[in-house]
Amino acid sequence: MLSEETLSRVIEMAWEDRTPFEAIECSYGFTEPQVIEIMRKHLKTSSFKLWRKRVSGRNTKHAKLRSKDISRGYCPTQYKHR
């Protein structure tokens, strides 16, 4: 069973355009099909459908489809220090 904190972070990473599924797998051990199942289970149906439409085939969500010039999985301003 996932902690609320882990679940929240996995969902957040899945929604982020620049975070590839491989980064989620590296950080949390969940493969793309497992992330899809997590999203299906924990989002409303309409939100899940919107997310699937958004990430399907998106270059930035799949490391193999990304430009070789991109070496990070997040936007530099994503993690702001307070």
N, CA, C and O atoms as a Maestro MAE file, in Angstrom:
{
 s_m_m2io_version
 :::
 2.0.0
}

f_m_ct {
 s_m_title
 :::
 protein
 m_atom[328] {
  # First column is atom index #
  i_m_mmod_type
  r_m_x_coord
  r_m_y_coord
  r_m_z_coord
  i_m_residue_number
  s_m_chain_name
  s_m_pdb_residue_name
  s_m_pdb_atom_name
  i_m_atomic_number
  :::
  1 25 0.839 -1.191 0.000 1 A "MET " " N  " 7
  2 3 0.000 0.000 0.000 1 A "MET " " CA " 6
  3 2 0.881 1.251 0.000 1 A "MET " " C  " 6
  4 15 1.882 1.319 0.713 1 A "MET " " O  " 8
  5 25 0.500 2.217 -0.793 2 A "LEU " " N  " 7
  6 3 1.259 3.460 -0.911 2 A "LEU " " CA " 6
  7 2 0.898 4.432 0.199 2 A "LEU " " C  " 6
  8 15 -0.259 4.526 0.607 2 A "LEU " " O  " 8
  9 25 1.898 5.151 0.682 3 A "SER " " N  " 7
  10 3 1.608 6.224 1.630 3 A "SER " " CA " 6
  11 2 0.946 7.364 0.858 3 A "SER " " C  " 6
  12 15 1.095 7.465 -0.360 3 A "SER " " O  " 8
  13 25 0.227 8.207 1.563 4 A "GLU " " N  " 7
  14 3 -0.421 9.359 0.913 4 A "GLU " " CA " 6
  15 2 0.616 10.258 0.253 4 A "GLU " " C  " 6
  16 15 0.379 10.805 -0.824 4 A "GLU " " O  " 8
  17 25 1.758 10.406 0.900 5 A "GLU " " N  " 7
  18 3 2.821 11.255 0.367 5 A "GLU " " CA " 6
  19 2 3.372 10.689 -0.947 5 A "GLU " " C  " 6
  20 15 3.553 11.431 -1.913 5 A "GLU " " O  " 8
  21 25 3.637 9.386 -0.985 6 A "THR " " N  " 7
  22 3 4.147 8.746 -2.196 6 A "THR " " CA " 6
  23 2 3.106 8.795 -3.303 6 A "THR " " C  " 6
  24 15 3.424 9.138 -4.442 6 A "THR " " O  " 8
  25 25 1.878 8.458 -2.978 7 A "LEU " " N  " 7
  26 3 0.796 8.491 -3.960 7 A "LEU " " CA " 6
  27 2 0.661 9.885 -4.560 7 A "LEU " " C  " 6
  28 15 0.546 10.035 -5.777 7 A "LEU " " O  " 8
  29 25 0.675 10.898 -3.709 8 A "SER " " N  " 7
  30 3 0.544 12.275 -4.167 8 A "SER " " CA " 6
  31 2 1.690 12.648 -5.101 8 A "SER " " C  " 6
  32 15 1.465 13.289 -6.128 8 A "SER " " O  " 8
  33 25 2.907 12.257 -4.760 9 A "ARG " " N  " 7
  34 3 4.068 12.605 -5.587 9 A "ARG " " CA " 6
  35 2 4.053 11.866 -6.912 9 A "ARG " " C  " 6
  36 15 4.397 12.452 -7.939 9 A "ARG " " O  " 8
  37 25 3.664 10.599 -6.923 10 A "VAL " " N  " 7
  38 3 3.589 9.840 -8.173 10 A "VAL " " CA " 6
  39 2 2.552 10.477 -9.101 10 A "VAL " " C  " 6
  40 15 2.805 10.638 -10.295 10 A "VAL " " O  " 8
  41 25 1.398 10.836 -8.561 11 A "ILE " " N  " 7
  42 3 0.361 11.483 -9.371 11 A "ILE " " CA " 6
  43 2 0.853 12.830 -9.892 11 A "ILE " " C  " 6
  44 15 0.629 13.172 -11.053 11 A "ILE " " O  " 8
  45 25 1.519 13.586 -9.039 12 A "GLU " " N  " 7
  46 3 2.057 14.874 -9.463 12 A "GLU " " CA " 6
  47 2 3.070 14.704 -10.594 12 A "GLU " " C  " 6
  48 15 3.026 15.434 -11.585 12 A "GLU " " O  " 8
  49 25 3.972 13.750 -10.449 13 A "MET " " N  " 7
  50 3 4.975 13.506 -11.493 13 A "MET " " CA " 6
  51 2 4.315 13.037 -12.788 13 A "MET " " C  " 6
  52 15 4.751 13.411 -13.877 13 A "MET " " O  " 8
  53 25 3.274 12.225 -12.678 14 A "ALA " " N  " 7
  54 3 2.577 11.742 -13.873 14 A "ALA " " CA " 6
  55 2 1.906 12.900 -14.617 14 A "ALA " " C  " 6
  56 15 1.848 12.883 -15.847 14 A "ALA " " O  " 8
  57 25 1.401 13.897 -13.900 15 A "TRP " " N  " 7
  58 3 0.755 15.043 -14.528 15 A "TRP " " CA " 6
  59 2 1.766 15.992 -15.165 15 A "TRP " " C  " 6
  60 15 1.441 16.687 -16.127 15 A "TRP " " O  " 8
  61 25 2.985 16.026 -14.638 16 A "GLU " " N  " 7
  62 3 3.984 16.953 -15.154 16 A "GLU " " CA " 6
  63 2 4.377 16.586 -16.586 16 A "GLU " " C  " 6
  64 15 4.711 15.436 -16.873 16 A "GLU " " O  " 8
  65 25 4.333 17.555 -17.458 17 A "ASP " " N  " 7
  66 3 4.640 17.312 -18.876 17 A "ASP " " CA " 6
  67 2 6.078 16.875 -19.098 17 A "ASP " " C  " 6
  68 15 6.336 16.050 -19.974 17 A "ASP " " O  " 8
  69 25 7.001 17.395 -18.345 18 A "ARG " " N  " 7
  70 3 8.418 17.145 -18.607 18 A "ARG " " CA " 6
  71 2 8.996 15.973 -17.822 18 A "ARG " " C  " 6
  72 15 10.177 15.656 -17.969 18 A "ARG " " O  " 8
  73 25 8.204 15.342 -17.012 19 A "THR " " N  " 7
  74 3 8.704 14.213 -16.224 19 A "THR " " CA " 6
  75 2 8.375 12.914 -16.943 19 A "THR " " C  " 6
  76 15 7.206 12.539 -17.036 19 A "THR " " O  " 8
  77 25 9.394 12.218 -17.455 20 A "PRO " " N  " 7
  78 3 9.127 10.969 -18.179 20 A "PRO " " CA " 6
  79 2 8.733 9.840 -17.226 20 A "PRO " " C  " 6
  80 15 9.065 9.863 -16.041 20 A "PRO " " O  " 8
  81 25 8.031 8.870 -17.761 21 A "PHE " " N  " 7
  82 3 7.647 7.704 -16.964 21 A "PHE " " CA " 6
  83 2 8.875 7.013 -16.386 21 A "PHE " " C  " 6
  84 15 8.817 6.443 -15.297 21 A "PHE " " O  " 8
  85 25 9.985 7.064 -17.114 22 A "GLU " " N  " 7
  86 3 11.210 6.431 -16.632 22 A "GLU " " CA " 6
  87 2 11.710 7.081 -15.344 22 A "GLU " " C  " 6
  88 15 12.300 6.402 -14.505 22 A "GLU " " O  " 8
  89 25 11.486 8.381 -15.175 23 A "ALA " " N  " 7
  90 3 11.890 9.064 -13.940 23 A "ALA " " CA " 6
  91 2 11.043 8.582 -12.763 23 A "ALA " " C  " 6
  92 15 11.544 8.444 -11.647 23 A "ALA " " O  " 8
  93 25 9.766 8.329 -13.016 24 A "ILE " " N  " 7
  94 3 8.888 7.805 -11.966 24 A "ILE " " CA " 6
  95 2 9.347 6.403 -11.585 24 A "ILE " " C  " 6
  96 15 9.384 6.049 -10.407 24 A "ILE " " O  " 8
  97 25 9.694 5.610 -12.596 25 A "GLU " " N  " 7
  98 3 10.161 4.251 -12.320 25 A "GLU " " CA " 6
  99 2 11.473 4.276 -11.540 25 A "GLU " " C  " 6
  100 15 11.660 3.488 -10.613 25 A "GLU " " O  " 8
  101 25 12.369 5.167 -11.909 26 A "CYS " " N  " 7
  102 3 13.657 5.273 -11.219 26 A "CYS " " CA " 6
  103 2 13.467 5.722 -9.773 26 A "CYS " " C  " 6
  104 15 14.135 5.211 -8.874 26 A "CYS " " O  " 8
  105 25 12.559 6.674 -9.541 27 A "SER " " N  " 7
  106 3 12.344 7.222 -8.198 27 A "SER " " CA " 6
  107 2 11.494 6.324 -7.312 27 A "SER " " C  " 6
  108 15 11.767 6.185 -6.120 27 A "SER " " O  " 8
  109 25 10.452 5.706 -7.898 28 A "TYR " " N  " 7
  110 3 9.479 4.977 -7.081 28 A "TYR " " CA " 6
  111 2 9.290 3.518 -7.468 28 A "TYR " " C  " 6
  112 15 8.609 2.774 -6.762 28 A "TYR " " O  " 8
  113 25 9.887 3.099 -8.588 29 A "GLY " " N  " 7
  114 3 9.802 1.706 -8.991 29 A "GLY " " CA " 6
  115 2 8.539 1.317 -9.741 29 A "GLY " " C  " 6
  116 15 8.295 0.130 -9.959 29 A "GLY " " O  " 8
  117 25 7.735 2.289 -10.140 30 A "PHE " " N  " 7
  118 3 6.496 1.995 -10.863 30 A "PHE " " CA " 6
  119 2 6.721 2.133 -12.363 30 A "PHE " " C  " 6
  120 15 7.185 3.173 -12.831 30 A "PHE " " O  " 8
  121 25 6.394 1.091 -13.116 31 A "THR " " N  " 7
  122 3 6.499 1.124 -14.572 31 A "THR " " CA " 6
  123 2 5.363 1.960 -15.141 31 A "THR " " C  " 6
  124 15 4.425 2.312 -14.425 31 A "THR " " O  " 8
  125 25 5.446 2.274 -16.423 32 A "GLU " " N  " 7
  126 3 4.381 3.064 -17.057 32 A "GLU " " CA " 6
  127 2 3.007 2.410 -16.885 32 A "GLU " " C  " 6
  128 15 2.066 3.104 -16.499 32 A "GLU " " O  " 8
  129 25 2.844 1.105 -17.153 33 A "PRO " " N  " 7
  130 3 1.520 0.498 -16.942 33 A "PRO " " CA " 6
  131 2 1.047 0.587 -15.483 33 A "PRO " " C  " 6
  132 15 -0.149 0.728 -15.228 33 A "PRO " " O  " 8
  133 25 1.970 0.506 -14.537 34 A "GLN " " N  " 7
  134 3 1.592 0.634 -13.130 34 A "GLN " " CA " 6
  135 2 1.156 2.063 -12.806 34 A "GLN " " C  " 6
  136 15 0.212 2.264 -12.043 34 A "GLN " " O  " 8
  137 25 1.835 3.048 -13.379 35 A "VAL " " N  " 7
  138 3 1.448 4.450 -13.182 35 A "VAL " " CA " 6
  139 2 0.058 4.686 -13.767 35 A "VAL " " C  " 6
  140 15 -0.773 5.358 -13.157 35 A "VAL " " O  " 8
  141 25 -0.187 4.133 -14.944 36 A "ILE " " N  " 7
  142 3 -1.510 4.272 -15.568 36 A "ILE " " CA " 6
  143 2 -2.580 3.683 -14.653 36 A "ILE " " C  " 6
  144 15 -3.650 4.268 -14.491 36 A "ILE " " O  " 8
  145 25 -2.297 2.540 -14.062 37 A "GLU " " N  " 7
  146 3 -3.264 1.906 -13.159 37 A "GLU " " CA " 6
  147 2 -3.479 2.738 -11.897 37 A "GLU " " C  " 6
  148 15 -4.605 2.856 -11.415 37 A "GLU " " O  " 8
  149 25 -2.414 3.309 -11.366 38 A "ILE " " N  " 7
  150 3 -2.529 4.191 -10.194 38 A "ILE " " CA " 6
  151 2 -3.415 5.384 -10.537 38 A "ILE " " C  " 6
  152 15 -4.306 5.749 -9.770 38 A "ILE " " O  " 8
  153 25 -3.164 5.983 -11.686 39 A "MET " " N  " 7
  154 3 -3.957 7.140 -12.107 39 A "MET " " CA " 6
  155 2 -5.420 6.747 -12.309 39 A "MET " " C  " 6
  156 15 -6.325 7.478 -11.907 39 A "MET " " O  " 8
  157 25 -5.645 5.608 -12.924 40 A "ARG " " N  " 7
  158 3 -7.017 5.136 -13.161 40 A "ARG " " CA " 6
  159 2 -7.759 4.947 -11.831 40 A "ARG " " C  " 6
  160 15 -8.937 5.284 -11.710 40 A "ARG " " O  " 8
  161 25 -7.059 4.410 -10.851 41 A "LYS " " N  " 7
  162 3 -7.673 4.097 -9.557 41 A "LYS " " CA " 6
  163 2 -7.922 5.342 -8.699 41 A "LYS " " C  " 6
  164 15 -8.902 5.396 -7.956 41 A "LYS " " O  " 8
  165 25 -7.047 6.330 -8.798 42 A "HIS " " N  " 7
  166 3 -7.098 7.441 -7.857 42 A "HIS " " CA " 6
  167 2 -7.613 8.762 -8.431 42 A "HIS " " C  " 6
  168 15 -7.765 9.737 -7.694 42 A "HIS " " O  " 8
  169 25 -7.880 8.804 -9.728 43 A "LEU " " N  " 7
  170 3 -8.462 10.009 -10.318 43 A "LEU " " CA " 6
  171 2 -9.921 9.764 -10.668 43 A "LEU " " C  " 6
  172 15 -10.348 8.623 -10.840 43 A "LEU " " O  " 8
  173 25 -10.676 10.843 -10.771 44 A "LYS " " N  " 7
  174 3 -12.030 10.718 -11.292 44 A "LYS " " CA " 6
  175 2 -11.917 10.258 -12.741 44 A "LYS " " C  " 6
  176 15 -10.906 10.519 -13.394 44 A "LYS " " O  " 8
  177 25 -12.926 9.589 -13.244 45 A "THR " " N  " 7
  178 3 -12.908 9.064 -14.611 45 A "THR " " CA " 6
  179 2 -12.604 10.155 -15.623 45 A "THR " " C  " 6
  180 15 -11.793 9.950 -16.526 45 A "THR " " O  " 8
  181 25 -13.237 11.306 -15.488 46 A "SER " " N  " 7
  182 3 -13.017 12.387 -16.453 46 A "SER " " CA " 6
  183 2 -11.581 12.904 -16.376 46 A "SER " " C  " 6
  184 15 -10.985 13.226 -17.403 46 A "SER " " O  " 8
  185 25 -11.029 12.987 -15.182 47 A "SER " " N  " 7
  186 3 -9.642 13.437 -15.020 47 A "SER " " CA " 6
  187 2 -8.677 12.420 -15.606 47 A "SER " " C  " 6
  188 15 -7.692 12.788 -16.245 47 A "SER " " O  " 8
  189 25 -8.960 11.143 -15.388 48 A "PHE " " N  " 7
  190 3 -8.101 10.101 -15.940 48 A "PHE " " CA " 6
  191 2 -8.112 10.165 -17.467 48 A "PHE " " C  " 6
  192 15 -7.054 10.097 -18.092 48 A "PHE " " O  " 8
  193 25 -9.282 10.294 -18.070 49 A "LYS " " N  " 7
  194 3 -9.376 10.362 -19.539 49 A "LYS " " CA " 6
  195 2 -8.635 11.575 -20.081 49 A "LYS " " C  " 6
  196 15 -7.966 11.483 -21.110 49 A "LYS " " O  " 8
  197 25 -8.747 12.701 -19.406 50 A "LEU " " N  " 7
  198 3 -8.038 13.913 -19.809 50 A "LEU " " CA " 6
  199 2 -6.526 13.693 -19.728 50 A "LEU " " C  " 6
  200 15 -5.786 14.066 -20.638 50 A "LEU " " O  " 8
  201 25 -6.081 13.085 -18.632 51 A "TRP " " N  " 7
  202 3 -4.654 12.803 -18.468 51 A "TRP " " CA " 6
  203 2 -4.138 11.856 -19.536 51 A "TRP " " C  " 6
  204 15 -3.080 12.102 -20.115 51 A "TRP " " O  " 8
  205 25 -4.872 10.765 -19.813 52 A "ARG " " N  " 7
  206 3 -4.443 9.791 -20.831 52 A "ARG " " CA " 6
  207 2 -4.337 10.452 -22.199 52 A "ARG " " C  " 6
  208 15 -3.381 10.215 -22.938 52 A "ARG " " O  " 8
  209 25 -5.312 11.274 -22.527 53 A "LYS " " N  " 7
  210 3 -5.280 11.968 -23.820 53 A "LYS " " CA " 6
  211 2 -4.060 12.888 -23.882 53 A "LYS " " C  " 6
  212 15 -3.408 13.003 -24.921 53 A "LYS " " O  " 8
  213 25 -3.765 13.528 -22.776 54 A "ARG " " N  " 7
  214 3 -2.661 14.474 -22.708 54 A "ARG " " CA " 6
  215 2 -1.291 13.799 -22.833 54 A "ARG " " C  " 6
  216 15 -0.412 14.324 -23.516 54 A "ARG " " O  " 8
  217 25 -1.097 12.650 -22.188 55 A "VAL " " N  " 7
  218 3 0.232 12.028 -22.170 55 A "VAL " " CA " 6
  219 2 0.466 11.014 -23.288 55 A "VAL " " C  " 6
  220 15 1.612 10.657 -23.560 55 A "VAL " " O  " 8
  221 25 -0.582 10.550 -23.931 56 A "SER " " N  " 7
  222 3 -0.423 9.540 -24.979 56 A "SER " " CA " 6
  223 2 0.426 10.078 -26.124 56 A "SER " " C  " 6
  224 15 0.049 11.039 -26.794 56 A "SER " " O  " 8
  225 25 1.563 9.455 -26.336 57 A "GLY " " N  " 7
  226 3 2.438 9.841 -27.432 57 A "GLY " " CA " 6
  227 2 3.240 11.107 -27.202 57 A "GLY " " C  " 6
  228 15 3.961 11.551 -28.096 57 A "GLY " " O  " 8
  229 25 3.128 11.689 -26.033 58 A "ARG " " N  " 7
  230 3 3.853 12.936 -25.744 58 A "ARG " " CA " 6
  231 2 5.347 12.643 -25.645 58 A "ARG " " C  " 6
  232 15 5.763 11.790 -24.861 58 A "ARG " " O  " 8
  233 25 6.146 13.342 -26.429 59 A "ASN " " N  " 7
  234 3 7.590 13.108 -26.461 59 A "ASN " " CA " 6
  235 2 8.234 13.245 -25.087 59 A "ASN " " C  " 6
  236 15 9.116 12.460 -24.740 59 A "ASN " " O  " 8
  237 25 7.815 14.215 -24.316 60 A "THR " " N  " 7
  238 3 8.468 14.474 -23.034 60 A "THR " " CA " 6
  239 2 8.124 13.444 -21.967 60 A "THR " " C  " 6
  240 15 8.793 13.405 -20.934 60 A "THR " " O  " 8
  241 25 7.112 12.612 -22.173 61 A "LYS " " N  " 7
  242 3 6.739 11.605 -21.181 61 A "LYS " " CA " 6
  243 2 7.436 10.273 -21.410 61 A "LYS " " C  " 6
  244 15 7.314 9.363 -20.590 61 A "LYS " " O  " 8
  245 25 8.157 10.147 -22.502 62 A "HIS " " N  " 7
  246 3 8.848 8.905 -22.828 62 A "HIS " " CA " 6
  247 2 10.293 9.218 -23.175 62 A "HIS " " C  " 6
  248 15 10.558 9.883 -24.176 62 A "HIS " " O  " 8
  249 25 11.222 8.753 -22.371 63 A "ALA " " N  " 7
  250 3 12.640 9.085 -22.551 63 A "ALA " " CA " 6
  251 2 13.144 8.733 -23.949 63 A "ALA " " C  " 6
  252 15 13.971 9.461 -24.500 63 A "ALA " " O  " 8
  253 25 12.671 7.647 -24.527 64 A "LYS " " N  " 7
  254 3 13.140 7.234 -25.852 64 A "LYS " " CA " 6
  255 2 12.706 8.213 -26.941 64 A "LYS " " C  " 6
  256 15 13.347 8.298 -27.988 64 A "LYS " " O  " 8
  257 25 11.622 8.951 -26.699 65 A "LEU " " N  " 7
  258 3 11.113 9.897 -27.694 65 A "LEU " " CA " 6
  259 2 11.650 11.311 -27.485 65 A "LEU " " C  " 6
  260 15 11.459 12.177 -28.339 65 A "LEU " " O  " 8
  261 25 12.316 11.550 -26.366 66 A "ARG " " N  " 7
  262 3 12.800 12.887 -26.029 66 A "ARG " " CA " 6
  263 2 14.030 13.251 -26.848 66 A "ARG " " C  " 6
  264 15 14.766 12.389 -27.328 66 A "ARG " " O  " 8
  265 25 14.224 14.539 -26.988 67 A "SER " " N  " 7
  266 3 15.446 15.047 -27.608 67 A "SER " " CA " 6
  267 2 16.623 14.664 -26.723 67 A "SER " " C  " 6
  268 15 16.505 14.658 -25.498 67 A "SER " " O  " 8
  269 25 17.737 14.349 -27.326 68 A "LYS " " N  " 7
  270 3 18.945 13.998 -26.572 68 A "LYS " " CA " 6
  271 2 19.490 15.201 -25.797 68 A "LYS " " C  " 6
  272 15 20.313 15.043 -24.896 68 A "LYS " " O  " 8
  273 25 19.023 16.412 -26.155 69 A "ASP " " N  " 7
  274 3 19.474 17.629 -25.486 69 A "ASP " " CA " 6
  275 2 18.844 17.795 -24.095 69 A "ASP " " C  " 6
  276 15 19.318 18.598 -23.292 69 A "ASP " " O  " 8
  277 25 17.785 17.044 -23.815 70 A "ILE " " N  " 7
  278 3 17.106 17.152 -22.525 70 A "ILE " " CA " 6
  279 2 17.655 16.078 -21.597 70 A "ILE " " C  " 6
  280 15 17.479 14.883 -21.834 70 A "ILE " " O  " 8
  281 25 18.317 16.520 -20.544 71 A "SER " " N  " 7
  282 3 18.931 15.556 -19.624 71 A "SER " " CA " 6
  283 2 18.273 15.562 -18.251 71 A "SER " " C  " 6
  284 15 18.714 14.841 -17.357 71 A "SER " " O  " 8
  285 25 17.237 16.355 -18.069 72 A "ARG " " N  " 7
  286 3 16.559 16.419 -16.781 72 A "ARG " " CA " 6
  287 2 15.092 16.077 -16.954 72 A "ARG " " C  " 6
  288 15 14.565 16.098 -18.066 72 A "ARG " " O  " 8
  289 25 14.436 15.762 -15.846 73 A "GLY " " N  " 7
  290 3 13.043 15.364 -15.916 73 A "GLY " " CA " 6
  291 2 12.082 16.390 -15.385 73 A "GLY " " C  " 6
  292 15 10.899 16.098 -15.211 73 A "GLY " " O  " 8
  293 25 12.572 17.615 -15.117 74 A "TYR " " N  " 7
  294 3 11.682 18.623 -14.579 74 A "TYR " " CA " 6
  295 2 12.161 20.003 -14.997 74 A "TYR " " C  " 6
  296 15 13.305 20.179 -15.418 74 A "TYR " " O  " 8
  297 25 11.289 20.958 -14.877 75 A "CYS " " N  " 7
  298 3 11.584 22.327 -15.199 75 A "CYS " " CA " 6
  299 2 12.455 22.924 -14.079 75 A "CYS " " C  " 6
  300 15 12.202 22.638 -12.909 75 A "CYS " " O  " 8
  301 25 13.472 23.744 -14.397 76 A "PRO " " N  " 7
  302 3 14.349 24.293 -13.360 76 A "PRO " " CA " 6
  303 2 13.598 25.089 -12.277 76 A "PRO " " C  " 6
  304 15 14.066 25.175 -11.142 76 A "PRO " " O  " 8
  305 25 12.456 25.660 -12.616 77 A "THR " " N  " 7
  306 3 11.702 26.440 -11.620 77 A "THR " " CA " 6
  307 2 10.690 25.601 -10.855 77 A "THR " " C  " 6
  308 15 9.971 26.119 -10.000 77 A "THR " " O  " 8
  309 25 10.630 24.316 -11.157 78 A "GLN " " N  " 7
  310 3 9.627 23.440 -10.522 78 A "GLN " " CA " 6
  311 2 9.835 23.310 -9.027 78 A "GLN " " C  " 6
  312 15 8.871 23.362 -8.264 78 A "GLN " " O  " 8
  313 25 11.067 23.144 -8.598 79 A "TYR " " N  " 7
  314 3 11.357 22.940 -7.182 79 A "TYR " " CA " 6
  315 2 11.938 24.222 -6.609 79 A "TYR " " C  " 6
  316 15 13.156 24.395 -6.557 79 A "TYR " " O  " 8
  317 25 11.075 25.103 -6.188 80 A "LYS " " N  " 7
  318 3 11.490 26.401 -5.660 80 A "LYS " " CA " 6
  319 2 11.867 26.241 -4.189 80 A "LYS " " C  " 6
  320 15 11.156 25.601 -3.415 80 A "LYS " " O  " 8
  321 25 12.971 26.821 -3.832 81 A "HIS " " N  " 7
  322 3 13.407 26.772 -2.444 81 A "HIS " " CA " 6
  323 2 12.867 28.001 -1.722 81 A "HIS " " C  " 6
  324 15 12.925 29.119 -2.235 81 A "HIS " " O  " 8
  325 25 12.356 27.776 -0.553 82 A "ARG " " N  " 7
  326 3 11.743 28.885 0.218 82 A "ARG " " CA " 6
  327 2 12.728 29.478 1.168 82 A "ARG " " C  " 6
  328 15 12.397 30.414 1.896 82 A "ARG " " O  " 8
  :::
 }
 m_bond[327] {
  # First column is bond index #
  i_m_from
  i_m_to
  i_m_order
  :::
  1 1 2 1
  2 2 3 1
  3 3 4 2
  4 3 5 1
  5 5 6 1
  6 6 7 1
  7 7 8 2
  8 7 9 1
  9 9 10 1
  10 10 11 1
  11 11 12 2
  12 11 13 1
  13 13 14 1
  14 14 15 1
  15 15 16 2
  16 15 17 1
  17 17 18 1
  18 18 19 1
  19 19 20 2
  20 19 21 1
  21 21 22 1
  22 22 23 1
  23 23 24 2
  24 23 25 1
  25 25 26 1
  26 26 27 1
  27 27 28 2
  28 27 29 1
  29 29 30 1
  30 30 31 1
  31 31 32 2
  32 31 33 1
  33 33 34 1
  34 34 35 1
  35 35 36 2
  36 35 37 1
  37 37 38 1
  38 38 39 1
  39 39 40 2
  40 39 41 1
  41 41 42 1
  42 42 43 1
  43 43 44 2
  44 43 45 1
  45 45 46 1
  46 46 47 1
  47 47 48 2
  48 47 49 1
  49 49 50 1
  50 50 51 1
  51 51 52 2
  52 51 53 1
  53 53 54 1
  54 54 55 1
  55 55 56 2
  56 55 57 1
  57 57 58 1
  58 58 59 1
  59 59 60 2
  60 59 61 1
  61 61 62 1
  62 62 63 1
  63 63 64 2
  64 63 65 1
  65 65 66 1
  66 66 67 1
  67 67 68 2
  68 67 69 1
  69 69 70 1
  70 70 71 1
  71 71 72 2
  72 71 73 1
  73 73 74 1
  74 74 75 1
  75 75 76 2
  76 75 77 1
  77 77 78 1
  78 78 79 1
  79 79 80 2
  80 79 81 1
  81 81 82 1
  82 82 83 1
  83 83 84 2
  84 83 85 1
  85 85 86 1
  86 86 87 1
  87 87 88 2
  88 87 89 1
  89 89 90 1
  90 90 91 1
  91 91 92 2
  92 91 93 1
  93 93 94 1
  94 94 95 1
  95 95 96 2
  96 95 97 1
  97 97 98 1
  98 98 99 1
  99 99 100 2
  100 99 101 1
  101 101 102 1
  102 102 103 1
  103 103 104 2
  104 103 105 1
  105 105 106 1
  106 106 107 1
  107 107 108 2
  108 107 109 1
  109 109 110 1
  110 110 111 1
  111 111 112 2
  112 111 113 1
  113 113 114 1
  114 114 115 1
  115 115 116 2
  116 115 117 1
  117 117 118 1
  118 118 119 1
  119 119 120 2
  120 119 121 1
  121 121 122 1
  122 122 123 1
  123 123 124 2
  124 123 125 1
  125 125 126 1
  126 126 127 1
  127 127 128 2
  128 127 129 1
  129 129 130 1
  130 130 131 1
  131 131 132 2
  132 131 133 1
  133 133 134 1
  134 134 135 1
  135 135 136 2
  136 135 137 1
  137 137 138 1
  138 138 139 1
  139 139 140 2
  140 139 141 1
  141 141 142 1
  142 142 143 1
  143 143 144 2
  144 143 145 1
  145 145 146 1
  146 146 147 1
  147 147 148 2
  148 147 149 1
  149 149 150 1
  150 150 151 1
  151 151 152 2
  152 151 153 1
  153 153 154 1
  154 154 155 1
  155 155 156 2
  156 155 157 1
  157 157 158 1
  158 158 159 1
  159 159 160 2
  160 159 161 1
  161 161 162 1
  162 162 163 1
  163 163 164 2
  164 163 165 1
  165 165 166 1
  166 166 167 1
  167 167 168 2
  168 167 169 1
  169 169 170 1
  170 170 171 1
  171 171 172 2
  172 171 173 1
  173 173 174 1
  174 174 175 1
  175 175 176 2
  176 175 177 1
  177 177 178 1
  178 178 179 1
  179 179 180 2
  180 179 181 1
  181 181 182 1
  182 182 183 1
  183 183 184 2
  184 183 185 1
  185 185 186 1
  186 186 187 1
  187 187 188 2
  188 187 189 1
  189 189 190 1
  190 190 191 1
  191 191 192 2
  192 191 193 1
  193 193 194 1
  194 194 195 1
  195 195 196 2
  196 195 197 1
  197 197 198 1
  198 198 199 1
  199 199 200 2
  200 199 201 1
  201 201 202 1
  202 202 203 1
  203 203 204 2
  204 203 205 1
  205 205 206 1
  206 206 207 1
  207 207 208 2
  208 207 209 1
  209 209 210 1
  210 210 211 1
  211 211 212 2
  212 211 213 1
  213 213 214 1
  214 214 215 1
  215 215 216 2
  216 215 217 1
  217 217 218 1
  218 218 219 1
  219 219 220 2
  220 219 221 1
  221 221 222 1
  222 222 223 1
  223 223 224 2
  224 223 225 1
  225 225 226 1
  226 226 227 1
  227 227 228 2
  228 227 229 1
  229 229 230 1
  230 230 231 1
  231 231 232 2
  232 231 233 1
  233 233 234 1
  234 234 235 1
  235 235 236 2
  236 235 237 1
  237 237 238 1
  238 238 239 1
  239 239 240 2
  240 239 241 1
  241 241 242 1
  242 242 243 1
  243 243 244 2
  244 243 245 1
  245 245 246 1
  246 246 247 1
  247 247 248 2
  248 247 249 1
  249 249 250 1
  250 250 251 1
  251 251 252 2
  252 251 253 1
  253 253 254 1
  254 254 255 1
  255 255 256 2
  256 255 257 1
  257 257 258 1
  258 258 259 1
  259 259 260 2
  260 259 261 1
  261 261 262 1
  262 262 263 1
  263 263 264 2
  264 263 265 1
  265 265 266 1
  266 266 267 1
  267 267 268 2
  268 267 269 1
  269 269 270 1
  270 270 271 1
  271 271 272 2
  272 271 273 1
  273 273 274 1
  274 274 275 1
  275 275 276 2
  276 275 277 1
  277 277 278 1
  278 278 279 1
  279 279 280 2
  280 279 281 1
  281 281 282 1
  282 282 283 1
  283 283 284 2
  284 283 285 1
  285 285 286 1
  286 286 287 1
  287 287 288 2
  288 287 289 1
  289 289 290 1
  290 290 291 1
  291 291 292 2
  292 291 293 1
  293 293 294 1
  294 294 295 1
  295 295 296 2
  296 295 297 1
  297 297 298 1
  298 298 299 1
  299 299 300 2
  300 299 301 1
  301 301 302 1
  302 302 303 1
  303 303 304 2
  304 303 305 1
  305 305 306 1
  306 306 307 1
  307 307 308 2
  308 307 309 1
  309 309 310 1
  310 310 311 1
  311 311 312 2
  312 311 313 1
  313 313 314 1
  314 314 315 1
  315 315 316 2
  316 315 317 1
  317 317 318 1
  318 318 319 1
  319 319 320 2
  320 319 321 1
  321 321 322 1
  322 322 323 1
  323 323 324 2
  324 323 325 1
  325 325 326 1
  326 326 327 1
  327 327 328 2
  :::
 }
}
